[in-house]
Amino acid sequence: MTGRDSPRISSMAYVVTRLCIDCVDMGCVEVCPVECIYERAEGHTAGRPNMLYIHPTECINCGACEPECPWQAIYEDQELPPKFQADVALNALCEQQPDTFVVAALKRDEHNRIVRKPVPTAADITKNKRQHGL
């Protein structure tokens, strides 16, 4: 594949890293003012981890999402650890393959109340980071 044939990766202000895999806390979704955080569309799981993704050109670089992630899975692109550089391309999939992603929606119960996940402990966060090489 030549450089011309390679998918273009837009510049990205914030990146959801693999630290989000199977954690999928929606705190970032709740505070995003432009709804640029996506999740896999139902039935489209091949090659797409169970995590959230930030759309690279819809993100307005407000930074509201980063402190809301209890798993510390969101990084500003300038602060992204080298270990997670491949996650830039992973996030860009929601722009490159729009039919396989949907805007992430807060989960609600039968009374229309937001369903929140339990807050991870410091030990949970450390274990998750170690699992992914940090």
C-alpha positions as a Python dict, from the first residue, in 0.01 Angstrom:
ca = {
    (1, 'M'): (0, 0, 0),
    (2, 'T'): (147, 336, -94),
    (3, 'G'): (113, 651, 111),
    (4, 'R'): (-156, 768, -131),
    (5, 'D'): (-358, 452, -73),
    (6, 'S'): (-326, 460, 307),
    (7, 'P'): (-626, 587, 501),
    (8, 'R'): (-583, 947, 609),
    (9, 'I'): (-574, 1001, 984),
    (10, 'S'): (-700, 1344, 1074),
    (11, 'S'): (-527, 1542, 1341),
    (12, 'M'): (-677, 1451, 1673),
    (13, 'A'): (-701, 1662, 1985),
    (14, 'Y'): (-801, 1388, 2231),
    (15, 'V'): (-764, 1012, 2205),
    (16, 'V'): (-948, 734, 2386),
    (17, 'T'): (-686, 468, 2449),
    (18, 'R'): (-715, 93, 2490),
    (19, 'L'): (-741, 157, 2866),
    (20, 'C'): (-1113, 199, 2788),
    (21, 'I'): (-1154, -154, 2649),
    (22, 'D'): (-1439, -327, 2832),
    (23, 'C'): (-1457, -41, 3084),
    (24, 'V'): (-1672, 189, 2868),
    (25, 'D'): (-1764, 438, 3138),
    (26, 'M'): (-1994, 701, 2991),
    (27, 'G'): (-1879, 998, 3201),
    (28, 'C'): (-1704, 1144, 2897),
    (29, 'V'): (-2020, 1107, 2688),
    (30, 'E'): (-2224, 1293, 2947),
    (31, 'V'): (-2000, 1603, 2934),
    (32, 'C'): (-1914, 1617, 2562),
    (33, 'P'): (-2075, 1934, 2422),
    (34, 'V'): (-2059, 1822, 2058),
    (35, 'E'): (-2141, 1450, 2081),
    (36, 'C'): (-1814, 1343, 1919),
    (37, 'I'): (-1770, 1028, 2126),
    (38, 'Y'): (-1872, 711, 1946),
    (39, 'E'): (-1922, 344, 2018),
    (40, 'R'): (-1942, 42, 1791),
    (41, 'A'): (-2272, 0, 1612),
    (42, 'E'): (-2450, -316, 1710),
    (43, 'G'): (-2333, -607, 1500),
    (44, 'H'): (-2011, -430, 1393),
    (45, 'T'): (-1755, -569, 1632),
    (46, 'A'): (-1490, -727, 1407),
    (47, 'G'): (-1162, -544, 1457),
    (48, 'R'): (-1321, -286, 1683),
    (49, 'P'): (-1259, -325, 2056),
    (50, 'N'): (-1542, -272, 2303),
    (51, 'M'): (-1446, 83, 2393),
    (52, 'L'): (-1539, 441, 2316),
    (53, 'Y'): (-1383, 641, 2032),
    (54, 'I'): (-1337, 1016, 1976),
    (55, 'H'): (-1420, 1134, 1625),
    (56, 'P'): (-1107, 1321, 1513),
    (57, 'T'): (-1271, 1601, 1315),
    (58, 'E'): (-1583, 1648, 1529),
    (59, 'C'): (-1385, 1698, 1851),
    (60, 'I'): (-1353, 2069, 1935),
    (61, 'N'): (-1060, 2020, 2173),
    (62, 'C'): (-1253, 2145, 2476),
    (63, 'G'): (-1095, 1887, 2707),
    (64, 'A'): (-1416, 1820, 2902),
    (65, 'C'): (-1392, 1443, 2848),
    (66, 'E'): (-1044, 1378, 2983),
    (67, 'P'): (-1102, 1447, 3355),
    (68, 'E'): (-1437, 1264, 3348),
    (69, 'C'): (-1287, 928, 3257),
    (70, 'P'): (-1244, 736, 3583),
    (71, 'W'): (-1015, 487, 3404),
    (72, 'Q'): (-775, 763, 3292),
    (73, 'A'): (-812, 631, 2937),
    (74, 'I'): (-835, 966, 2755),
    (75, 'Y'): (-525, 1163, 2666),
    (76, 'E'): (-462, 1488, 2486),
    (77, 'D'): (-274, 1396, 2168),
    (78, 'Q'): (35, 1588, 2284),
    (79, 'E'): (44, 1381, 2608),
    (80, 'L'): (-29, 1041, 2453),
    (81, 'P'): (218, 780, 2581),
    (82, 'P'): (419, 621, 2296),
    (83, 'K'): (265, 286, 2393),
    (84, 'F'): (-74, 417, 2276),
    (85, 'Q'): (22, 578, 1943),
    (86, 'A'): (-169, 306, 1754),
    (87, 'D'): (-486, 417, 1933),
    (88, 'V'): (-493, 734, 1719),
    (89, 'A'): (-569, 516, 1415),
    (90, 'L'): (-816, 314, 1620),
    (91, 'N'): (-1012, 629, 1708),
    (92, 'A'): (-997, 746, 1347),
    (93, 'L'): (-1198, 439, 1243),
    (94, 'C'): (-1518, 617, 1348),
    (95, 'E'): (-1447, 880, 1083),
    (96, 'Q'): (-1318, 637, 819),
    (97, 'Q'): (-1591, 375, 864),
    (98, 'P'): (-1897, 577, 976),
    (99, 'D'): (-2146, 296, 911),
    (100, 'T'): (-1988, 84, 1182),
    (101, 'F'): (-2013, 342, 1464),
    (102, 'V'): (-2287, 541, 1634),
    (103, 'V'): (-2274, 840, 1866),
    (104, 'A'): (-2241, 694, 2215),
    (105, 'A'): (-2559, 723, 2416),
    (106, 'L'): (-2597, 724, 2790),
    (107, 'K'): (-2755, 404, 2916),
    (108, 'R'): (-3087, 456, 3092),
    (109, 'D'): (-3305, 240, 3314),
    (110, 'E'): (-3680, 179, 3285),
    (111, 'H'): (-3743, 513, 3464),
    (112, 'N'): (-3519, 700, 3218),
    (113, 'R'): (-3251, 756, 3481),
    (114, 'I'): (-2889, 741, 3371),
    (115, 'V'): (-2732, 408, 3460),
    (116, 'R'): (-2386, 470, 3600),
    (117, 'K'): (-2110, 214, 3622),
    (118, 'P'): (-1932, 164, 3954),
    (119, 'V'): (-1633, 394, 3996),
    (120, 'P'): (-1310, 195, 3970),
    (121, 'T'): (-1078, 185, 4267),
    (122, 'A'): (-720, 306, 4247),
    (123, 'A'): (-616, -62, 4243),
    (124, 'D'): (-850, -129, 3948),
    (125, 'I'): (-697, 161, 3753),
    (126, 'T'): (-342, 49, 3830),
    (127, 'K'): (-421, -309, 3730),
    (128, 'N'): (-579, -191, 3401),
    (129, 'K'): (-277, 28, 3322),
    (130, 'R'): (-34, -258, 3394),
    (131, 'Q'): (-238, -490, 3176),
    (132, 'H'): (-181, -250, 2888),
    (133, 'G'): (186, -190, 2953),
    (134, 'L'): (191, 129, 3161),
}
